[in-house]
Amino acid sequence: MKHARQQSVNVKNTSGAIEHEARETLRLNKYISDSGHCSRREADRLIEAGRVTVDGETAIIGLRVIPGQEVAVDGKVVTVNTTKVYIALNKPTGITCTTDVAIPGNLTDFMRYPEMIFPIGRLDKDSTGLLLMTNDGDVVNKILRAENGHDKEYQVMVNKPFDQSFLDKMASGVEIYNPVADRRQITKPCKIEKIGAKSFNLTLQQGLNRQIRRMCEECGYSVVSLKRRRIMSVHLGNLNEGQWRYLTKDELVAINDAIK
């Protein structure tokens, strides 16, 4: 496997622009996510599976921890990171959005970052483009909680030429299957712009499972290539596939303002 590489080693991490409320005690899932071990959602799954202990006792969902208590996952003590990291990665095809090292092509092995970081949201294995990564579980939770209100822009190519009726249908909403909810639903209206006979730009404020691919399939097309170009204020820009960079202070300020 080829590994990710930093776009410029001279650019340093900027973390002070994201603000979080200070608390004397923390919910256990937040403590684990703040350690950079995984997201809050994954932490809840670990707790439910009985893989988390606090001071040697098996933990339960909703438990709060105080400074000085020992938290361990699978017997390994985790500690909260004080320095937060925010990264933009141009994910190539073949990389799966998981930190589980048992899965081939996982992000942990691909990034080889010196500490545990995890993705904010997902990007299909067959898709390329912008993926945000961090060790800040709190910002992950805030962004995902408000995911349906923030722009995500994609460049898409399909297998055959399309007409205006295809663009209109995609823009107004398409009924697709949502495997997470196990039901069919109509997607929210979105912005779409034709850029070629078989290609278009699409901006969503929604994040359903394989949404764009399912929308195209319902309209009689299949996706040949899909690249995410923007998430909120963060643009892919000139990042080559497999390259990553730290988010700038301006980008972090804009994200912080959007998730307050």
C-alpha positions in Angstrom: 0.0 0.0 0.0 1.2 3.5 -0.8 1.1 5.8 2.2 -0.2 9.4 2.6 2.3 12.2 2.5 2.1 15.7 3.9 1.8 18.4 1.3 4.3 20.7 3.0 6.3 19.7 6.1 6.9 23.4 6.8 3.2 24.0 7.6 2.4 23.4 11.3 -0.7 22.4 13.1 -3.1 25.2 14.2 -5.6 24.1 16.9 -6.6 27.1 19.0 -9.5 28.3 16.8 -11.9 25.5 17.8 -13.6 26.4 21.1 -15.1 23.8 23.5 -16.9 24.3 26.7 -14.8 23.3 29.7 -16.3 20.8 32.1 -15.2 19.4 35.5 -16.5 15.9 34.5 -16.8 14.3 31.1 -19.1 11.7 29.7 -17.1 8.6 29.1 -17.7 8.5 25.4 -16.5 12.1 25.1 -13.4 11.3 27.2 -12.5 8.4 24.9 -13.1 10.5 21.8 -11.0 13.3 23.2 -8.2 10.8 23.7 -8.2 10.4 19.9 -9.0 6.7 20.2 -12.2 6.9 18.2 -15.4 9.0 17.7 -18.1 9.3 20.3 -20.3 6.9 18.3 -17.7 4.3 18.2 -16.9 4.8 21.9 -20.5 4.1 22.7 -20.3 0.8 20.7 -17.1 -0.1 22.7 -18.8 0.6 26.0 -21.9 -1.4 25.0 -19.6 -4.3 24.1 -18.0 -4.3 27.5 -14.6 -3.4 26.2 -14.2 -0.2 28.4 -13.3 -0.1 32.1 -13.0 2.8 34.5 -10.7 2.2 37.5 -10.8 -1.5 36.6 -14.6 -1.8 36.5 -16.6 -2.5 33.4 -18.2 0.8 32.3 -21.8 1.5 31.3 -23.3 4.0 28.8 -23.8 7.5 30.3 -21.0 7.1 32.9 -19.2 10.3 33.7 -15.5 10.4 34.7 -13.5 12.9 36.7 -9.8 13.8 36.5 -7.6 11.1 37.9 -9.7 8.1 37.0 -8.2 5.4 34.8 -10.0 4.7 31.6 -9.0 1.7 29.5 -10.1 0.2 26.2 -9.4 -3.5 25.8 -7.1 -3.2 28.8 -5.0 -0.4 27.3 -5.2 2.9 29.2 -6.3 5.9 27.2 -5.5 9.6 28.1 -7.0 12.8 26.8 -4.9 14.7 24.2 -4.5 18.4 25.0 -3.2 19.3 21.5 -5.9 18.9 18.9 -5.1 18.1 15.2 -7.3 19.0 12.2 -6.3 17.5 8.8 -7.5 17.7 5.2 -6.7 14.6 3.2 -7.2 13.9 -0.5 -8.3 10.3 -0.2 -7.5 8.0 -3.1 -9.7 5.1 -4.2 -9.1 1.9 -2.4 -8.9 3.4 1.0 -11.6 2.5 3.5 -12.8 5.2 5.9 -12.1 3.2 9.1 -9.3 3.2 11.7 -9.7 -0.6 12.2 -6.3 -2.0 11.3 -7.8 -5.4 10.7 -9.4 -4.0 7.6 -7.1 -3.8 4.5 -6.6 -0.3 3.2 -7.6 1.4 6.5 -6.9 5.0 7.3 -4.6 4.3 10.2 -2.1 2.4 8.1 -2.5 4.7 5.2 -1.9 7.9 7.1 0.9 6.6 9.5 0.2 9.7 11.6 2.2 9.6 14.9 -1.0 9.6 17.0 -4.5 8.3 16.6 -6.8 10.4 14.3 -10.1 9.4 12.8 -12.3 10.7 10.0 -15.1 13.2 10.3 -17.8 11.4 8.3 -17.1 9.0 5.5 -16.2 8.8 1.8 -16.8 5.7 -0.2 -13.9 3.3 -0.9 -14.4 3.9 -4.6 -14.6 7.7 -4.2 -11.7 10.2 -4.0 -11.3 13.7 -2.6 -11.6 15.7 0.6 -11.8 13.9 3.9 -11.3 15.7 7.2 -9.5 13.9 10.0 -8.9 14.8 13.7 -8.3 13.6 17.2 -11.0 16.0 18.5 -14.0 13.9 19.1 -16.1 16.9 20.2 -15.8 18.6 16.8 -16.6 15.3 15.1 -19.8 15.1 17.1 -20.8 18.7 16.4 -20.2 18.5 12.6 -22.0 15.2 12.2 -24.9 16.4 14.3 -25.3 19.4 12.0 -24.3 17.5 8.9 -27.5 18.1 7.1 -27.1 21.9 7.3 -23.6 22.2 5.8 -22.5 22.1 2.1 -20.5 19.2 0.7 -19.5 19.7 -2.9 -18.7 16.9 -5.4 -17.5 16.5 -9.0 -19.3 13.5 -10.6 -18.9 11.7 -13.9 -21.5 9.2 -15.1 -21.4 6.5 -17.7 -23.4 8.2 -20.5 -24.5 11.7 -21.6 -27.5 13.2 -19.8 -30.1 15.9 -20.5 -31.8 18.7 -18.6 -34.5 16.4 -17.2 -31.8 14.4 -15.4 -30.4 17.6 -13.9 -33.8 18.8 -12.8 -34.7 15.4 -11.2 -31.4 15.3 -9.3 -31.8 18.9 -8.1 -35.4 18.5 -6.9 -34.9 15.2 -5.0 -34.7 11.5 -5.8 -36.4 8.6 -4.0 -33.6 6.2 -2.9 -33.1 3.4 -0.4 -31.6 4.4 2.9 -30.0 1.2 4.4 -29.3 2.9 7.7 -33.0 3.7 8.2 -34.0 0.6 6.2 -36.5 2.5 4.1 -36.9 4.5 0.9 -36.9 8.3 1.2 -36.7 11.3 -1.0 -33.4 13.2 -0.9 -33.4 16.9 -0.1 -33.2 19.4 -3.0 -29.6 20.2 -4.0 -27.5 22.4 -6.3 -26.3 20.8 -9.6 -24.3 22.3 -12.5 -23.4 20.7 -15.7 -19.7 20.8 -16.6 -19.5 18.3 -19.4 -21.6 15.9 -21.5 -21.3 13.2 -18.8 -20.1 15.3 -15.8 -21.5 17.7 -13.2 -20.9 19.4 -9.9 -23.3 18.6 -7.1 -23.6 20.4 -3.7 -25.5 18.5 -1.0 -26.6 19.4 2.5 -27.2 15.8 3.4 -25.1 12.7 4.0 -27.0 9.5 3.3 -25.2 6.3 2.6 -23.8 6.3 -0.9 -26.3 9.0 -1.7 -25.0 10.3 -5.0 -24.5 6.9 -6.4 -28.0 5.8 -5.4 -29.5 9.0 -6.8 -27.8 8.4 -10.2 -28.8 4.7 -10.3 -32.4 5.6 -9.7 -32.2 7.9 -12.7 -30.7 5.2 -14.9 -27.1 6.1 -14.7 -24.0 4.7 -12.9 -21.2 6.7 -11.4 -17.8 6.4 -13.1 -15.9 8.7 -10.8 -16.8 10.8 -7.8 -14.6 13.4 -6.1 -15.5 15.5 -3.1 -14.1 19.0 -3.6 -15.4 20.9 -0.5 -16.7 20.4 3.0 -18.1 23.6 4.5 -15.3 26.2 4.3 -12.6 23.7 3.5 -11.7 23.2 -0.2 -9.7 20.4 -1.7 -7.6 23.0 -3.6 -4.3 21.8 -5.0 -4.0 18.7 -2.8 -2.9 15.8 -4.9 -4.4 12.3 -4.2 -2.7 10.8 -1.2 -1.6 14.2 0.1 -2.7 15.8 3.4 -2.3 19.2 5.1 -3.3 20.9 8.4 -6.3 23.1 8.3 -5.6 26.8 8.3 -6.6 29.1 11.1 -9.2 30.8 8.9 -10.7 27.4 8.0 -10.9 26.5 11.7 -12.5 29.8 12.6 -15.1 29.3 10.0 -15.9 25.8 11.2 -16.1 26.9 14.8 -18.6 29.7 13.8 -20.7 27.2 11.9 -21.0 24.6 14.7 -21.5 26.9 17.6 
